Amino acid sequence: MITDHISNASLYFGLGERIKTALQYLSETDFSKVETGEYALDGKNVYAVVVECTTKSVDESLLEAHKNYIDIHFMIEGEECIGYEWLNNQEISEPYHEKEDYWLFIGNPDLIRYTKGMFAIMYPQDLHMPKVISGKSMPIRKVVVKVMV
């Protein structure tokens, strides 16, 4: 997993053209003018999902992982923690859902706090638990860019 502020996005352009496309989109878009929903950046190779939700406790959350996509989470408004663990024989809570490209795990992740302008790049081996409370529950607005491996 890579964590940084969007002002440093260009440091990661060398990770591949699809990741560069995603990070440029996050850097250059005025999200105050973007509705919630899904946006194709390069068909199903790279697409963004703008979401609004409320953070929840670790006890209400599970770790997730993907096989076919890298996730890039970007915080537009609010604050959340994202739990992180390296995929390493954790107990499976839900088996792999091929159509939606995810499966869920039980674990005890380390929490990383994300504030406005921060992003995280999570590869298939990076179990992550998004939308976790950072201090108190609050509404957040974020983008998840899906980058095909």
N, C-alpha and C positions, 0 to 999 in steps of 0.2 A: 504494500500500500504506500502511496505517495500522498503527502499532505502539504499544502502550501497556500499562499494567497494568490489570487488571480493576477495581481500585478507582476508576478513572476512566471506567468504561464509560458512565455517564450523559452524558458529554460528547458521545457519538456517537449518542445516540438520535434526533437530528434527521436522520440519514442515511436514514431510512425506517422504516416500521413493522416490516418483516421483520427488518432489522438490529437494531432495538430488541428484538424478540422474542428473537432469538438472544443478544444481550448480557445481557438480563435472565435468561435461562436459565443462562448461564455464571456470572453474579453470584450467583444465588440457590440453585444446586444444590450439595448436598454430594456430591461425586463419590466420596467414600470408600464411599458406599452404592450406587453405580451400576456395574452390570456392563458389560463391553465389549459393544458391539453398536450397533445403529441405533435411534434414538428419534425419532418424528415429533413435531414441535412445532406445525406447521401443515401437515399432509399432506406433499406433496412441495415445497411452497413454502419450508418451513424444516424441516430435520431435522438431528439431531446423530448423529455416529458417534464412539463412545468406543473408542479403540484403545490397545493396548500393543504396543510394538515395541522394537527396539534401533537406536541411531543407527549410521550408516555414513559412510564417507569420501565426499568430493566426487566422487572418481573412480568410485565405485560408484553414483552418482546422476545423474538427469537433471532438467532443468527441466520443469515441467508448467504447463498453462494450461487454462482452462475457458471455454466460450462461454455456457452457460446459468445458471451458478451463481457466486456470490461465495463464497469460502472464508473462514471465520473459524477460525483455529487457536488453541487455548488450551492452555497447558501446565499439567497437573495435578501431575505429579511428574517429577523429573529435569531434564535440561538438553539443549537441542539448538540447532543453528544452522539457520536457514532461509536458503537462498540466494535472492537477488532480482535480477531484471533486468526492465526495461521491454520489452514485446513490440515488437520492431523488426527484422523480417526475419532472425531467428536460423535456423540450420539445423534443419530438422525431423528428429527421430529416428524418430518414429512418427506417421503421419497421424492425423487426428481420428477418435476413436471416439465416434460419435454416441450410442449407447445409454448409455455410461458418462460422457459429456461430458468428455473430456480428450484432449489430445494432448501429445506429449513433444518437447522441444527440446534441442539441444546448446548450451552457452554457458559463460560464465565469470562466474558471479554474485558479487555482493558478499554476504558472510555477516553475518547479524544474529543475535546470541545471545539465546535465550529461556530464561528460568528460570521457576520456579513462579509462577503468577498472571499471566503476561504473555500477551497475545493479539496477533494480526495479522489485519487485514482485507485480503483480496487480491481485487481486482476482475479481470474477464476479461483486461485488458491487463497484469496483473501476473504475469509468469512467476515461479514459486517452486519451490524445491527443499527440501522438508521433510526432517526426520529426519537431518540431517547432524551429524557428531561435533562436539562443543564440548570440545576438550581430549582426551578419550578416549571410546571407545565405551561406552555405558551403556544400560540399559533405561529407557524413558520411558513415561509414560502421558499421553495428551492427548485432546482433543476437537476434531473438525473439524465445524463447523456449516456446512451447505450452505444458502445463501440464494438462492432463484431471483431472477434479474435482473428 
